Amino acid sequence: DTCIMARRARLAVLVWAPCLFVLAAALDRAPSTTSTRVPKPALVVRGGKLAPQEQPAEVDVARLGAGAGVQAFVARHEKILSVIFGAGMMLGSLCLKLPQILKILSAHSVDGISLAGCYAEVPMYSSFAIYHARLGYPWDTYGENVIITAQNIAIIIIFWMFQFPGAMHVALAAAAGIGLHAVMWALPPRYQPLIAQAQPIAMLAGYVPQIALNARNGCTGQLSVITTVLRFVGCLIRLATTVSRIGGDLWLLIAYGLSAACTAVLLGQIVALPEHCAA
């Protein structure tokens, strides 16, 4: 059994490594934020079209009334605070899927985990990274999506180790993943908003299978409560940083809001349903 799982793991790595390579190559070609040249203003989506981001006006503290010290501090240091939150998101993302991975490995089971949902979560997060990178948004506003994408691929590999779907299934899944990421990166700039506009659909594709599986089984199985809570908090933080750092991109706000709502449903199921299914 150990040898079989090892062979499956090697096969999974071979077919999914190109996906990560394509994503890494795409991000490597993204506009650099460390250039000594005067940076161009980031682009935001307004009315379905790309437009330069408006720079926030300076806050005149002297004109603020008494008792407005906190508001003045937040207004003056809003960008710094959002960068700190963004960095915290990236650090937190390192542990986002770790509880889920450990729970699966300790139970030696993927019962209660939707493979379709795992597949959908890969482009759900990687599309965020590609969209932000192509529009030149700061790394701290999307970096965690690259890390979470890698973790989602790891969960798929582990799933295949315990329930191998067959070589043809694996090959088709890998081909679809590589092709989809190549298309997203190859889109001309004027069509990049299509990625953001498709993200609500990707969100539903990622969450609905897991929600439906929980409801059908009457239990949550190996679904990790820690991962779900971290995901919910992360969505709320990203709603705030999207407004403060990149001008309130409407489609990103819709996507993060929808993600927060779906995650709240999962949390409700974790509270209401038992962990182990009845025999």
N, C-alpha and C positions, 0 to 999 in steps of 0.2 A: 504493500500500500504506500509506503514511504517513497519507493522508487517511482511509482506511478504519479504521485503528487508532485515529485521533483520534476519529472518530464513535462507534466502539465504546466508547472510554473515556468519552466524554461521556454516552452512554446508560447505561453501568454506574454512573457517579456519580449520575445522576438517579434510578435505581431503588434504589440502596443508601443514598443520603443519608438517606432517611426512617428507615432502620433505626438509624443512628447518632443521629438526632434523638430517636427514641423512647427509646433507651438513655440519652442525655444528659438528657432530660426526667425520666426515672425517677430517675436519680441526683440530679438537682437537687432533687427533692422528698424525698430521703432525710433522716432526722433529722440535724440539724446537730450537730457535735461541738465547735463553738466558742461555744456559748451560755453566758451568764454564770449561767444557772440551774444548780442542782445536777442533774447528769445522772442519769438513771435507769440502773440496771444493765442491761448488755447481756443479750439473751436468747440462750439456747443451747437446743439440741434434746436432750432426754433422754427416752428411751422413746417417741420419735415425737411428743412434745409440747414446747411452748415453756416454758421455765422461766428465771428470773433466773440470771445467772452468779454463781457463788460467788466472793467476793473472797479472794485468797490471804492467808494469815496472815503477819504480820510475822516476820522471822527474828531470833531472839535470838542475836547473834553471841557474846555472852559465854558462852553455854552450849555453844558448839561447841568441840570438842576441839582440841588442837594439830595443826597441819598441815592445817587445814580452811579456810585462807585463801581458796583459789580457789573452793571450794564456797560459802563465805559471800559472796564478791564476786558470783558468778553469781546466787545466790539473792536478794541485795539489789538487784541491778541487772538482774534478768531482764526486766522490762518495758521498760527502756531499751534493752537489747540487742536485744530482739525488734522494737522500733520501728526501730532502726538497720537490722536485717536487712530489715524490711518496706520501708523507704525504699530500700535497696539493690535490692530486688526491682523496685520501680517504675522506678528508673533503668536497671537491667539490661533491663527489658522494652522499653525504647525501642530496644534493639539486638537483641532476640530474633529477630524475623523479618527484620531487615535483611539478614543474610547470604543468607537464602533468596531474598529479592527481588532482590538484586544478582546472584546466581548465575543466576536465570532470565533477567534482562535481558541479562547478558553473553553467555549462550548463545543468546538469542533462541529459547528453547524451553522448554516445560513438560513435556517427556518425563520420565516417572517420577514425576510429581506427580498424586496422586489428587484429582480435582475433588470427588468425593463426600466425601472426607475434609476438604477445605477447607470445604465447606458445613457439615459437622457441627461443625467447630471453632468456628464463629461462636457458636452457642448454647452450646457447651461452655464457652467462656470468659465470655460475657456473662451466662449463668445464675449463675455464681459472683458476678459483680458485683451482679446484682439481688438475689440471696439475701442477701448480706452487707448490702447497703444497706437492705433492708426490715427486717432484724432489728437495725439500728442498730450493726453491728460497726464498729470503727475503720477509717478509710479506708486506713491503711497495711497492713491485712490483706487487701485485695482490689483496690487501685487498679490494679495491673498488668494485671488482667483486662480493664479498659476499654481500655487501650492495646493489648493483644494482640488484642482484638476488632477494633479499627480496622485493625491490620496484617493480620489475616486477610482482612478485606474488601478491602484493597488487593491481596493476592495473588489473590483471586478476580477482581478487575477486570483484573489483568495476565493471568491465565489466559484470560479472555474475549477479551482483545486478541489473543492468539496463536492461540487456538482458540475462535472465537465459536460458541456452541451454538445460536444462533437467538434472535430477539426474543421468541418465546413462552416459551422456556425461561428467559430472563432475567426476564421479567415474573412467571412463576410462582415462581421462586426468591425474588425480591424480596417478593412478596405473602406467601409462606410465612414469610419471615424477619420481616417486620413483624408479621404476625398472631401468631406464636409469642412474640415479645417483648412484645406488648401483653397476651397472656394471662398470661404469667409475672408481669408487674408488677401486673395486676389481681387476682391471687389474694388472697383475704382472709388476714389474718395466720395464722389457724389452719391454713390449707392451705399456707403457705410451706414447711414441711418437705418437701412433695412435690417441690419443686425440688431440694433436696439429695439426696433419695432417688432422683431420676431421673438425677443426675449420673453415677453409674457407667455407666449405659446410654449417656449422651452421650459419655463417655470412650471406650467401645468403638466407638461409631459414628464417632468422630473418628480413632481410631488403626487399627482393624482394616482399613479399606479401603487405607490406605497400606502396612501390613504385608503384606496379601494381594497388592497390586500389585507390591511388591518381590519377593516370592516367585515370582509368576507370570512376571515379566520376567527374573528371575535377575540383576538389577542394581538399583542405587539411583537411577540417573538424576541429576536435578538436586536431589535431596534434600541439604540442607546439613548437614554434620557439626557445624558451629559452632552452628547453631540447635538441633539435637538435643541437644547437650551442655548448652547453656544451659537448655533446657527440663528436662532431667533434674535439674540442680542446683537449679533453681527449685522443682521438686516436693519435693525433700528439705528445702529451706528452709521451704516452706509447711507441711510436716508439723510442723516444729518450732514455727513461729509460731502454728499453729492450736492447739497444746497450750498454749503460754505466754500467748497474747493473748486467746483466746476460749473457753477452758475445755475444749478437746479435743472439739469437735463431731464425733460419731462418723461421720456421713455424709460430712462434709468429709474426715476422715482416710481413709475408705475410697476416696473419689474421688481424693485426692492420691496415695494409695498405689498405686491402680490405674494412675494416670497415670505414676507413676515406673516401674512394672513394664513398661508398654507402651513407654515411651520407651527403657528398657533393651533391649527386643527390637529396636527400630529401630537402636540403637547396635550391637547384635550383627550386624544385617544389613549395616550400613555397613562393619563390619570384615570380615565374611565374604564379601560379594558385591562384584563389581567395580562401578565407577561407570558405565561405559558398557556398554550392552547389545550383544550380538553381532548383527551384521547378518543 
